[in-house]
């Protein structure tokens, strides 16, 4: 099911890398982020990063001029356009456009297309090792912000350069990030009344949901049935959008208590990103999420005809299984 992770920068260098319908709903959506813990320490505003001259509108490829002799011995960042959307705390997915420059030569190295269709998705966690820390670089910035991130040569590539990118041993690097969207760490919004006939969903203190099946055989369904457990205040998601979610899945079988898959249990607790379409996802997911709002949590009961049918390639999912998913819709790109 995992399909979409469009970050274009070389792994050797990275070392690990919509508006709402009304002002009231926008305020409610932004407020959902305010109580989140600050996971990553914010880099202090710096003179070095501020000296980089960046012009152009947010969301369009910037024009960047790097002053001669620009140099610092530490990572530094500066917010050159201040956004007003949700704030970045860390432990979340962030959708960005970016341009990467050689800070010594001033030449552009690479970047996204700024076309709205091919952004990069970063999973921001505190860095446990020396090297670039994108979480700290972007922490405290808002959706709609443009951030300059200065990365000195010695700390970025240990003074060895990155020949494949045309970066020499003494060359520092500059990122310019446009923060297109900030994803919630978990579903947040208004709790909705429980609906009869659906499995129960029990959430722990960290917001991780669990599924409790009734002791009954799976229902006979012709199409996917969906119940909204939490109604988020974010933008509406439509078929064709790129979504960011957490999910857990279970086969509906009397007495079953085991998940066959869960993004909550993966290394780093990294959410799942994908286009919302029938090519990338099972049909039941598309039906369950099309028209939902970001911040929502839904439980979907999906018949085999809109899931994996009579396939026998996954031992955890018997052929002709009815599936249950609980999905937290965290954001859209």
NUMI-617715 format. One record per residue: residue in one letter; z, x, y of N, C-alpha, C, O in turn. Coordinates in steps of 0.1 Angstrom, whole numbers, padded with zeros to 4 digits, always signed. Example, Ala and Ser with C-alpha at 12.3 -4.5 7.8 and 13.67 -1.06 7.14 Angstrom:
BEGIN
A+0078+0132-0057+0078+0123-0045+0078+0132-0033+0085+0142-0033/S+0071+0128-0022+0071+0137-0011+0079+0129+0000+0080+0134+0011/
//
This chain:
BEGIN
X+0000+0008-0012+0000+0000+0000+0000+0009+0013-0005+0004+0023/X+0006+0021+0012+0006+0029+0023-0008+0034+0026-0015+0039+0018/X-0011+0034+0040-0025+0037+0043-0027+0043+0056-0036+0052+0058/X-0019+0040+0066-0022+0044+0080-0012+0054+0086+0000+0050+0087/X-0016+0066+0089-0008+0075+0096-0018+0085+0103-0021+0095+0098/X-0022+0081+0116-0033+0087+0122-0028+0098+0132-0031+0097+0144/X-0021+0108+0127-0018+0119+0136-0027+0130+0133-0028+0135+0122/X-0033+0136+0144-0044+0145+0142-0040+0160+0143-0049+0168+0140/X-0028+0163+0147-0024+0176+0150-0021+0184+0137-0016+0178+0128/X-0025+0197+0136-0023+0204+0124-0009+0205+0119+0000+0206+0128/X-0006+0204+0106+0007+0203+0101+0014+0217+0104+0027+0217+0105/X+0007+0227+0104+0013+0240+0106+0020+0241+0120+0030+0247+0122/X+0014+0233+0130+0020+0233+0143+0031+0223+0144+0041+0225+0151/X+0029+0212+0138+0039+0201+0139+0052+0204+0132+0063+0200+0137/X+0051+0210+0122+0063+0214+0114+0071+0203+0108+0081+0206+0102/X+0067+0192+0108+0074+0181+0101+0066+0168+0102+0070+0158+0096/X+0053+0158+0127+0047+0148+0136+0043+0136+0127+0038+0126+0132/X+0000-0057+0250+0010-0063+0243+0021-0069+0251+0032-0073+0248/X+0018-0069+0256+0028-0076+0265+0032-0089+0259+0026-0094+0250/X+0044-0093+0263+0050-0106+0258+0044-0118+0266+0038-0116+0276/X+0047-0129+0260+0041-0141+0266+0047-0144+0280+0041-0151+0288/X+0059-0140+0282+0066-0144+0295+0076-0133+0298+0079-0124+0290/X+0080-0132+0311+0090-0122+0315+0103-0124+0308+0109-0114+0304/X+0107-0136+0305+0119-0139+0298+0119-0133+0284+0128-0126+0279/X+0108-0135+0276+0106-0129+0263+0105-0114+0264+0110-0107+0255/X+0099-0109+0274+0098-0094+0276+0112-0088+0278+0116-0078+0272/X+0120-0095+0286+0134-0090+0288+0142-0091+0275+0150-0082+0272/X+0140-0101+0267+0148-0103+0255+0143-0092+0245+0152-0087+0238/X+0130-0089+0245+0126-0079+0236+0131-0065+0240+0136-0057+0231/X+0130-0062+0253+0136-0049+0257+0151-0048+0254+0156-0037+0251/X+0158-0059+0256+0172-0059+0254+0176-0056+0239+0187-0051+0237/X+0167-0059+0230+0169-0056+0216+0171-0041+0213+0177-0038+0203/X+0166-0033+0222+0167-0019+0220+0179-0013+0226+0184-0002+0223/X+0185-0020+0236+0196-0014+0244+0209-0011+0235+0216-0001+0238/X+0211-0018+0225+0223-0016+0217+0221-0005+0206+0230-0002+0199/X+0209-0001+0205+0206+0009+0194+0213+0023+0198+0213+0026+0209/X+0218+0030+0188+0225+0042+0190+0215+0053+0195+0203+0053+0191/X+0219+0062+0203+0211+0073+0207+0211+0084+0197+0220+0091+0195/X+0200+0084+0189+0200+0093+0177+0196+0107+0181+0201+0117+0175/X+0187+0108+0190+0182+0122+0194+0186+0125+0208+0186+0117+0217/X+0190+0137+0210+0194+0142+0224+0182+0144+0232+0172+0149+0228/X+0183+0139+0244+0172+0139+0254+0171+0153+0260+0181+0158+0265/X+0159+0159+0261+0157+0171+0268+0159+0169+0283+0154+0158+0288/X+0165+0178+0290+0167+0176+0304+0153+0178+0311+0145+0186+0307/X+0152+0171+0322+0140+0173+0330+0139+0188+0334+0149+0194+0338/X+0126+0193+0335+0125+0207+0337+0115+0210+0348+0105+0203+0350/X+0117+0222+0354+0107+0226+0364+0094+0230+0358+0084+0228+0364/X+0095+0237+0346+0083+0242+0340+0073+0230+0337+0061+0230+0340/X+0078+0220+0329+0070+0209+0326+0065+0201+0338+0054+0196+0338/X+0073+0200+0348+0069+0193+0361+0058+0200+0368+0051+0194+0376/X+0056+0213+0366+0046+0220+0373+0032+0218+0367+0022+0220+0373/X+0031+0212+0355+0018+0208+0349+0013+0196+0357+0020+0186+0358/X+0001+0198+0362-0005+0187+0370-0013+0178+0361-0023+0181+0355/X-0008+0165+0361-0015+0155+0352-0019+0143+0361-0010+0137+0368/X-0031+0140+0360-0036+0128+0368-0044+0119+0359-0048+0122+0348/X-0046+0106+0364-0053+0096+0356-0044+0085+0352-0031+0086+0352/X-0050+0073+0349-0042+0061+0345-0036+0063+0331-0041+0069+0322/X-0024+0056+0330-0018+0055+0316-0028+0048+0307-0035+0038+0311/X-0029+0053+0295-0038+0047+0285-0052+0052+0285-0060+0049+0276/X-0055+0061+0295-0068+0067+0295-0065+0083+0294-0055+0087+0299/X-0075+0090+0289-0073+0104+0287-0070+0111+0301-0078+0109+0310/X-0059+0118+0302-0055+0124+0314-0063+0136+0318-0069+0143+0309/X-0064+0140+0330-0069+0153+0335-0057+0162+0337-0047+0158+0344/X-0057+0173+0331-0045+0182+0331-0049+0196+0336-0059+0202+0332/X-0041+0201+0346-0043+0214+0351-0030+0222+0349-0020+0218+0353/X-0032+0234+0343-0020+0242+0340-0020+0254+0349-0029+0262+0349/X-0009+0255+0357-0008+0266+0367-0008+0280+0360-0003+0281+0349/X-0014+0289+0365-0015+0303+0360+0000+0308+0359+0008+0306+0368/X+0003+0315+0348+0016+0322+0347+0027+0312+0343+0039+0316+0343/X+0024+0300+0339+0034+0290+0335+0041+0296+0323+0035+0299+0313/X+0054+0296+0323+0062+0303+0312+0076+0298+0312+0082+0296+0322/X+0081+0296+0300+0095+0292+0298+0099+0297+0284+0090+0298+0275/X+0112+0300+0282+0116+0304+0269+0122+0292+0261+0128+0295+0250/X+0121+0280+0266+0127+0269+0259+0118+0257+0259+0108+0256+0267/X+0120+0247+0250+0112+0235+0250+0117+0227+0263+0128+0226+0266/X+0107+0221+0269+0110+0213+0281+0100+0201+0282+0089+0202+0277/X+0106+0190+0288+0097+0178+0289+0099+0172+0303+0110+0174+0309/X+0090+0164+0307+0091+0157+0320+0083+0144+0319+0072+0144+0314/X+0088+0134+0325+0082+0121+0325+0074+0120+0338+0079+0119+0349/X+0060+0120+0337+0052+0119+0349+0048+0105+0353+0044+0103+0364/X+0048+0096+0343+0046+0082+0346+0058+0075+0339+0060+0077+0328/X+0065+0067+0347+0077+0060+0341+0073+0046+0337+0069+0038+0345/X+0075+0043+0324+0073+0030+0319+0084+0021+0321+0095+0025+0325/X+0082+0008+0317+0093-0002+0319+0096-0009+0306+0104-0019+0306/X+0089-0005+0295+0091-0012+0282+0104-0007+0275+0112+0000+0281/X+0105-0010+0262+0116-0005+0254+0118+0010+0255+0108+0017+0256/X+0130+0014+0254+0134+0028+0255+0135+0035+0241+0138+0028+0231/X+0132+0047+0240+0132+0055+0228+0146+0061+0226+0151+0068+0234/X+0152+0058+0214+0165+0063+0210+0164+0073+0199+0173+0082+0197/X+0153+0072+0191+0152+0080+0179+0154+0071+0167+0159+0060+0168/X+0151+0076+0155+0151+0068+0143+0142+0056+0144+0146+0045+0141/X+0130+0058+0148+0121+0047+0150+0106+0053+0150+0104+0065+0152/X+0097+0044+0149+0083+0047+0150+0078+0045+0164+0082+0036+0171/X+0070+0054+0169+0065+0054+0183+0050+0056+0182+0045+0065+0175/X+0042+0047+0188+0028+0047+0188+0023+0054+0201+0027+0050+0212/X+0015+0065+0200+0012+0073+0212-0003+0076+0211-0009+0076+0201/X-0009+0078+0223-0021+0086+0225-0016+0100+0230-0006+0101+0237/X-0023+0110+0227-0019+0123+0231-0031+0132+0234-0042+0131+0228/X-0028+0142+0242-0038+0153+0244-0030+0166+0243-0019+0167+0248/X-0036+0176+0236-0029+0189+0233-0037+0200+0241-0049+0201+0240/X-0029+0209+0248-0035+0219+0255-0029+0233+0252-0017+0234+0248/X-0037+0243+0253-0032+0257+0253-0027+0260+0267-0034+0260+0277/X-0014+0262+0268-0007+0263+0281-0011+0277+0287-0009+0278+0300/X-0016+0286+0280-0019+0299+0285-0034+0299+0291-0036+0304+0302/X-0043+0293+0283-0057+0293+0288-0060+0280+0296-0070+0280+0303/X-0052+0270+0294-0055+0257+0301-0065+0249+0293-0069+0238+0298/X-0070+0253+0282-0081+0246+0275-0075+0235+0266-0064+0236+0260/X-0082+0224+0265-0079+0213+0257-0081+0217+0242-0091+0223+0239/X-0071+0214+0233-0073+0217+0219-0078+0205+0211-0087+0206+0204/X-0071+0194+0213-0075+0182+0206-0067+0170+0211-0058+0172+0220/X-0069+0158+0206-0062+0147+0210-0067+0134+0204-0077+0134+0197/X-0061+0123+0207-0066+0110+0202-0077+0105+0211-0080+0112+0222/X-0084+0094+0208-0095+0089+0215-0092+0080+0227-0101+0077+0235/X-0080+0076+0228-0076+0067+0239-0085+0054+0238-0088+0049+0249/X-0088+0050+0226-0097+0038+0225-0090+0025+0221-0096+0015+0219/X-0076+0026+0219-0068+0015+0215-0069+0012+0200-0061+0004+0195/X-0078+0019+0193-0079+0016+0179-0074+0027+0170-0071+0025+0158/X-0073+0039+0176-0069+0051+0167-0058+0059+0174-0059+0071+0176/X-0047+0053+0176-0035+0060+0182-0029+0068+0171-0032+0067+0159/X-0019+0076+0174-0010+0083+0165+0003+0076+0163+0007+0070+0173/X+0009+0076+0152+0022+0070+0149+0031+0081+0145+0029+0088+0135/X+0042+0083+0153+0052+0093+0151+0065+0087+0145+0069+0077+0151/X+0070+0093+0135+0083+0088+0130+0094+0098+0136+0095+0109+0132/X+0101+0093+0146+0110+0102+0153+0124+0102+0147+0131+0092+0146/X+0127+0114+0142+0141+0117+0137+0145+0130+0143+0137+0138+0146/X+0158+0132+0144+0163+0145+0149+0158+0157+0140+0157+0156+0128/X+0154+0168+0147+0149+0179+0140+0160+0187+0134+0170+0190+0140/X+0159+0190+0121+0169+0198+0114+0166+0213+0114+0174+0221+0109/X+0155+0217+0119+0150+0230+0118+0146+0235+0132+0143+0227+0141/X+0145+0248+0134+0139+0253+0146+0125+0250+0147+0118+0248+0137/X+0120+0248+0159+0106+0244+0161+0105+0231+0170+0116+0226+0175/X+0093+0226+0172+0091+0214+0180+0100+0203+0176+0101+0200+0164/X+0106+0196+0185+0114+0184+0183+0109+0173+0191+0113+0171+0203/X+0100+0165+0185+0093+0154+0193+0103+0143+0196+0101+0136+0206/X+0113+0141+0188+0123+0131+0190+0130+0134+0203+0132+0125+0212/X+0135+0146+0205+0142+0150+0218+0132+0150+0229+0136+0146+0241/X+0120+0154+0227+0110+0154+0238+0108+0140+0244+0105+0139+0256/X+0108+0130+0235+0105+0116+0240+0117+0107+0242+0116+0096+0247/X+0129+0112+0237+0141+0103+0238+0143+0100+0253+0143+0109+0261/X+0147+0088+0255+0150+0083+0269+0138+0078+0276+0139+0071+0286/X+0126+0081+0272+0114+0076+0278+0111+0062+0273+0116+0058+0263/X+0103+0054+0281+0101+0040+0278+0086+0038+0274+0078+0046+0277/X+0084+0027+0267+0071+0023+0264+0063+0022+0278+0069+0016+0287/X+0052+0027+0278+0044+0028+0291+0046+0041+0299+0040+0042+0309/X+0054+0050+0293+0056+0063+0300+0046+0073+0296+0040+0072+0285/X+0043+0083+0304+0036+0095+0301+0045+0107+0302+0051+0109+0312/X+0045+0114+0291+0055+0126+0291+0047+0139+0288+0039+0139+0279/X+0051+0149+0295+0046+0163+0293+0056+0170+0285+0068+0170+0288/X+0052+0176+0274+0061+0184+0265+0056+0198+0265+0045+0201+0259/X+0064+0208+0270+0061+0222+0270+0067+0229+0258+0079+0227+0256/X+0059+0237+0250+0064+0243+0238+0061+0258+0238+0049+0262+0237/X+0071+0266+0240+0069+0280+0242+0064+0287+0228+0067+0282+0218/X+0056+0298+0230+0050+0304+0218+0060+0308+0208+0058+0305+0196/X+0070+0315+0212+0080+0320+0202+0086+0310+0194+0089+0311+0182/X+0090+0298+0200+0097+0288+0193+0087+0278+0185+0091+0272+0176/X+0075+0278+0190+0065+0268+0184+0059+0274+0171+0058+0267+0161/X+0054+0286+0172+0047+0292+0161+0052+0306+0157+0045+0314+0151/X+0064+0309+0162+0071+0322+0159+0063+0334+0164+0063+0345+0158/X+0055+0332+0174+0047+0343+0180+0036+0348+0171+0031+0359+0172/X+0031+0339+0161+0021+0343+0152+0007+0336+0156-0003+0340+0151/X+0008+0326+0165-0004+0319+0169-0008+0309+0158-0003+0308+0147/X-0018+0301+0162-0024+0292+0152-0039+0293+0153-0046+0286+0161/X-0045+0303+0146-0059+0306+0148-0069+0294+0146-0079+0294+0153/X-0065+0285+0137-0074+0274+0135-0076+0265+0147-0085+0257+0149/X-0066+0266+0156-0066+0258+0169-0069+0266+0181-0069+0261+0192/X-0072+0279+0179-0075+0287+0190-0063+0291+0198-0064+0294+0210/X-0051+0291+0192-0039+0294+0199-0035+0308+0195-0033+0311+0183/X-0034+0317+0205-0030+0331+0202-0015+0333+0201-0008+0324+0203/X-0012+0345+0197+0002+0348+0194+0011+0346+0206+0023+0343+0204/X+0006+0348+0218+0015+0346+0230+0012+0333+0237+0017+0331+0248/X+0004+0325+0231+0000+0312+0238+0010+0301+0236+0014+0298+0224/X+0015+0295+0247+0024+0283+0246+0015+0271+0245+0002+0272+0247/X+0021+0260+0243+0013+0247+0240+0019+0236+0249+0031+0236+0251/X+0010+0227+0253+0015+0216+0261+0009+0203+0254-0003+0202+0252/X+0018+0193+0252+0014+0180+0248+0015+0171+0260+0024+0172+0269/X+0006+0161+0262+0007+0150+0271+0007+0138+0262-0003+0135+0256/X+0018+0130+0262+0019+0118+0254+0019+0106+0263+0026+0105+0273/X+0011+0096+0259+0012+0082+0265+0018+0073+0254+0013+0072+0243/X+0030+0068+0258+0038+0060+0248+0033+0046+0248+0036+0038+0258/X+0025+0042+0238+0018+0029+0238+0028+0018+0233+0028+0007+0238/X+0036+0021+0223+0045+0011+0218+0057+0018+0211+0056+0030+0206/X+0069+0012+0212+0081+0017+0205+0085+0006+0195+0087-0006+0199/X+0087+0010+0183+0090+0000+0172+0105-0001+0171+0113+0009+0173/X+0110-0013+0168+0124-0015+0165+0128-0008+0153+0120-0006+0144/X+0141-0003+0152+0146+0002+0139+0148-0008+0128+0148-0005+0116/X+0150-0021+0132+0152-0032+0122+0149-0045+0130+0147-0045+0142/X+0148-0056+0122+0145-0069+0128+0157-0073+0137+0168-0071+0134/X+0153-0078+0149+0163-0082+0159+0158-0094+0166+0146-0094+0171/X+0166-0105+0167+0162-0117+0174+0171-0128+0170+0183-0126+0167/X+0166-0140+0171+0174-0152+0168+0174-0156+0153+0163-0158+0148/X+0186-0157+0147+0187-0161+0133+0182-0176+0132+0184-0184+0140/X+0174-0178+0121+0168-0191+0119+0175-0198+0107+0180-0191+0098/X+0175-0211+0107+0182-0218+0095+0175-0215+0082+0163-0213+0081/X+0184-0214+0072+0178-0210+0058+0170-0222+0053+0172-0234+0057/X+0159-0219+0046+0151-0229+0040+0153-0231+0025+0154-0221+0018/X+0154-0243+0020+0156-0245+0006+0145-0240-0002+0133-0240+0001/X+0149-0235-0014+0139-0230-0024+0136-0215-0023+0129-0210-0031/X+0140-0209-0012+0137-0195-0010+0148-0186-0015+0160-0190-0015/X+0145-0174-0020+0155-0165-0024+0164-0161-0012+0160-0162+0000/X+0177-0158-0014+0186-0155-0004+0184-0140+0000+0180-0132-0008/X+0186-0137+0013+0185-0124+0018+0198-0120+0024+0203-0127+0033/X+0204-0109+0019+0217-0105+0024+0215-0091+0030+0210-0082+0024/X+0220-0090+0043+0218-0078+0050+0231-0070+0051+0242-0075+0054/X+0230-0056+0049+0242-0048+0050+0245-0044+0065+0238-0048+0074/X+0255-0036+0067+0260-0033+0080+0250-0025+0088+0250-0024+0100/X+0241-0018+0081+0230-0010+0087+0217-0018+0090+0207-0012+0094/X+0217-0031+0086+0206-0039+0088+0196-0039+0077+0185-0044+0078/X+0200-0033+0066+0191-0032+0054+0192-0045+0046+0203-0048+0041/X+0181-0052+0044+0182-0065+0037+0181-0063+0022+0174-0054+0017/X+0188-0071+0014+0186-0072+0000+0182-0086-0004+0185-0096+0002/X+0175-0087-0016+0170-0100-0021+0179-0105-0032+0182-0097-0042/X+0183-0117-0032+0191-0123-0043+0183-0135-0048+0181-0145-0041/X+0177-0134-0060+0169-0144-0066+0178-0155-0072+0189-0152-0078/X+0173-0168-0072+0180-0178-0079+0178-0176-0094+0168-0170-0098/X+0187-0181-0103+0185-0180-0117+0175-0191-0122+0179-0200-0129/X+0163-0190-0118+0153-0200-0122+0140-0192-0124+0138-0181-0118/X+0131-0198-0132+0117-0191-0133+0110-0191-0120+0114-0199-0111/X+0100-0183-0118+0092-0182-0106+0085-0196-0104+0081-0202-0113/X+0085-0200-0091+0078-0213-0089+0063-0211-0091+0057-0200-0090/X+0056-0222-0093+0042-0222-0095+0036-0225-0081+0037-0236-0076/X+0029-0215-0075+0024-0217-0061+0009-0214-0061+0004-0206-0069/X+0002-0221-0052-0012-0219-0050-0015-0210-0039-0025-0203-0038/X-0005-0209-0030-0006-0200-0018+0007-0194-0014+0018-0199-0019/X+0007-0184-0006+0020-0178-0002+0028-0187+0007+0023-0194+0016/X+0041-0187+0003+0051-0195+0011+0060-0185+0019+0064-0175+0014/X+0062-0189+0032+0069-0180+0041+0080-0187+0048+0079-0198+0053/X+0092-0180+0049+0103-0185+0057+0107-0174+0067+0108-0162+0064/X+0109-0178+0080+0113-0169+0090+0128-0169+0091+0134-0179+0093/X+0134-0157+0088+0149-0156+0088+0154-0152+0102+0165-0156+0106/X+0146-0143+0109+0150-0139+0123+0137-0140+0131+0126-0136+0127/X+0138-0147+0142+0127-0148+0151+0128-0138+0162+0136-0139+0171/X+0119-0128+0162+0119-0118+0172+0113-0123+0185+0106-0133+0186/X+0115-0115+0196+0111-0119+0209+0099-0110+0214+0096-0110+0226/X+0093-0102+0205+0083-0093+0208+0069-0100+0208+0068-0112+0207/X+0059-0091+0210+0045-0097+0210+0041-0103+0197+0046-0099+0186/X+0031-0112+0197+0026-0118+0185+0016-0109+0178+0008-0102+0184/X+0017-0108+0165+0009-0100+0157-0002-0109+0151+0000-0120+0146/X-0015-0104+0151-0026-0111+0146-0033-0103+0136-0032-0090+0135/X-0041-0109+0127-0049-0102+0117-0058-0092+0125-0065-0096+0134/X-0058-0080+0120-0066-0069+0126-0058-0060+0134-0062-0048+0136/X-0045-0064+0138-0036-0055+0144-0031-0044+0135-0031-0047+0122/X-0026-0033+0140-0019-0023+0132-0004-0026+0133+0001-0027+0144/X+0002-0028+0122+0016-0032+0122+0025-0021+0117+0021-0011+0110/X+0038-0021+0121+0048-0012+0117+0059-0021+0111+0065-0030+0118/X+0063-0019+0098+0073-0027+0092+0082-0019+0083+0079-0008+0079/X+0094-0025+0080+0102-0022+0068+0100-0033+0058+0099-0045+0062/X+0101-0030+0045+0099-0041+0036+0107-0037+0023+0110-0025+0020/X+0110-0047+0015+0115-0046+0001+0108-0056-0007+0106-0068-0003/X+0104-0053-0019+0097-0062-0028+0103-0063-0042+0109-0053-0047/X+0103-0075-0047+0109-0078-0060+0100-0087-0068+0094-0097-0062/X+0099-0085-0081+0092-0095-0090+0102-0107-0092+0113-0105-0096/X+0097-0119-0090+0105-0131-0093+0105-0133-0108+0095-0138-0114/X+0116-0130-0114+0119-0132-0128+0133-0135-0130+0142-0129-0124/X+0136-0145-0138+0150-0150-0140+0159-0138-0144+0156-0132-0154/X+0169-0135-0137+0178-0125-0140+0175-0111-0134+0183-0102-0135/X+0163-0110-0128+0159-0097-0122+0168-0094-0110+0170-0103-0101/X+0172-0082-0109+0180-0077-0097+0175-0064-0091+0181-0058-0083/X+0163-0060-0096+0158-0047-0092+0146-0048-0083+0137-0056-0086/X+0145-0040-0073+0133-0039-0064+0123-0030-0071+0126-0021-0078/X+0110-0034-0069+0100-0025-0074+0095-0015-0063+0089-0005-0066/X+0098-0018-0051+0094-0009-0040+0102-0013-0027+0106-0025-0025/X+0105-0003-0019+0112-0006-0006+0111+0006+0003+0114+0018-0001/X+0106+0003+0015+0105+0014+0025+0118+0019+0030+0120+0030+0034/X+0128+0010+0029+0142+0014+0032+0147+0025+0024+0156+0033+0028/X+0142+0026+0011+0147+0036+0002+0139+0049+0001+0142+0058-0006/X+0128+0050+0009+0120+0062+0009+0127+0073+0017+0135+0071+0026/X+0122+0085+0015+0128+0097+0022+0127+0095+0037+0116+0093+0042/X+0138+0098+0044+0137+0096+0058+0137+0082+0063+0137+0079+0075/X+0138+0072+0054+0137+0058+0057+0126+0055+0067+0128+0049+0077/X+0114+0060+0063+0103+0059+0072+0096+0045+0071+0093+0042+0059/X+0094+0038+0081+0087+0025+0080+0073+0027+0076+0067+0038+0075/X+0067+0016+0072+0053+0015+0067+0044+0011+0078+0047+0001+0085/X+0032+0017+0080+0022+0014+0090+0009+0011+0083+0005+0018+0074/X+0002+0000+0088-0010-0004+0082-0018-0013+0091-0012-0021+0098/X-0031-0014+0090-0038-0025+0096-0035-0038+0089-0033-0038+0076/X-0034-0048+0096-0031-0061+0090-0044-0068+0086-0050-0076+0093/X-0049-0064+0074-0061-0070+0069-0061-0070+0054-0053-0064+0047/X-0071-0077+0048-0072-0079+0034-0077-0067+0027-0075-0066+0014/X-0082-0057+0034-0087-0045+0028-0075-0035+0025-0075-0029+0015/X-0066-0035+0034-0054-0026+0033-0042-0032+0026-0034-0024+0021/X-0041-0045+0027-0029-0051+0022-0032-0063+0012-0044-0068+0013/X-0023-0067+0004-0025-0079-0004-0026-0091+0005-0020-0091+0016/X-0033-0101+0001-0036-0113+0009-0023-0120+0013-0022-0125+0024/X-0013-0120+0005+0000-0126+0008+0007-0120+0020+0013-0127+0028/X+0006-0107+0022+0011-0101+0033+0004-0105+0046+0011-0108+0056/X-0009-0106+0046-0016-0110+0058-0012-0124+0062-0010-0127+0073/X-0012-0133+0052-0008-0147+0055+0007-0147+0060+0010-0156+0069/X+0015-0139+0055+0029-0139+0059+0032-0134+0073+0041-0139+0080/X+0024-0125+0078+0026-0118+0090+0017-0122+0102+0021-0121+0113/X+0006-0128+0099-0003-0132+0109+0003-0143+0117+0007-0154+0112/X+0005-0141+0130+0011-0151+0139+0026-0149+0141+0032-0156+0149/X+0032-0139+0134+0047-0136+0136+0049-0128+0148+0039-0121+0153/X+0061-0128+0154+0064-0120+0165+0072-0107+0161+0080-0107+0152/X+0069-0096+0169+0076-0084+0166+0091-0086+0168+0096-0092+0178/X+0099-0081+0159+0113-0083+0158+0118-0093+0148+0129-0094+0145/X+0108-0100+0142+0111-0110+0132+0113-0104+0118+0108-0093+0115/X+0121-0112+0110+0122-0109+0096+0118-0121+0088+0122-0132+0091/X+0109-0119+0079+0104-0130+0071+0106-0127+0056+0106-0115+0052/X+0107-0138+0048+0107-0136+0034+0095-0144+0029+0093-0155+0032/X+0087-0137+0020+0074-0143+0016+0075-0143+0000+0078-0134-0006/X+0071-0155-0005+0070-0157-0019+0055-0158-0022+0048-0167-0017/X+0050-0148-0030+0035-0146-0031+0031-0148-0045+0035-0141-0054/X+0022-0157-0048+0017-0159-0061+0008-0147-0065+0003-0140-0057/X+0006-0146-0078-0002-0134-0083-0016-0135-0077-0022-0124-0075/X-0021-0147-0075-0035-0148-0070-0037-0142-0056-0048-0138-0052/X-0026-0140-0049-0026-0134-0035-0018-0121-0035-0015-0116-0024/X-0016-0116-0047-0009-0103-0048-0017-0094-0057-0028-0090-0053/X-0013-0091-0069-0020-0082-0078-0026-0088-0090-0031-0081-0099/X-0026-0101-0091-0033-0108-0101-0029-0104-0115-0017-0103-0118/X-0039-0102-0124-0035-0099-0138-0036-0084-0140-0037-0079-0152/X-0036-0075-0130-0036-0061-0131-0024-0056-0139-0013-0061-0137/X-0026-0046-0147-0015-0040-0155-0013-0025-0152-0008-0018-0160/X-0017-0021-0140-0016-0006-0136-0003-0002-0131-0001+0010-0129/X+0006-0012-0128+0019-0008-0123+0030-0014-0132+0031-0026-0133/X+0037-0005-0140+0046-0010-0150+0058-0018-0144+0064-0025-0151/X+0060-0016-0131+0071-0023-0124+0067-0038-0121+0075-0046-0117/X+0054-0040-0121+0049-0054-0118+0040-0059-0129+0029-0055-0131/X+0046-0067-0138+0038-0072-0149+0026-0081-0144+0027-0086-0133/X+0016-0082-0152+0004-0090-0148+0009-0104-0145+0018-0110-0151/X+0002-0110-0135+0004-0124-0131+0018-0127-0126+0024-0137-0128/X+0024-0117-0119+0037-0118-0114+0037-0125-0100+0028-0123-0092/X+0047-0134-0098+0050-0139-0085+0059-0129-0078+0069-0124-0084/X+0056-0125-0066+0064-0115-0059+0072-0121-0047+0068-0131-0041/X+0083-0114-0044+0091-0118-0032+0092-0105-0023+0096-0095-0028/X+0089-0107-0011+0090-0096-0001+0099-0101+0011+0097-0112+0015/X+0108-0092+0015+0115-0094+0028+0109-0084+0037+0110-0072+0034/X+0104-0088+0048+0096-0079+0057+0102-0079+0071+0104-0090+0077/X+0106-0068+0077+0110-0067+0091+0098-0062+0099+0093-0051+0096/X+0094-0070+0108+0082-0067+0116+0087-0059+0129+0092-0065+0138/X+0085-0046+0128+0092-0037+0138+0083-0034+0150+0088-0031+0161/X+0070-0035+0149+0061-0032+0160+0047-0033+0156+0043-0036+0145/X+0038-0032+0167+0024-0032+0164+0018-0022+0173+0022-0019+0185/X+0007-0015+0168+0000-0005+0176-0011-0011+0185-0018-0004+0192/
//
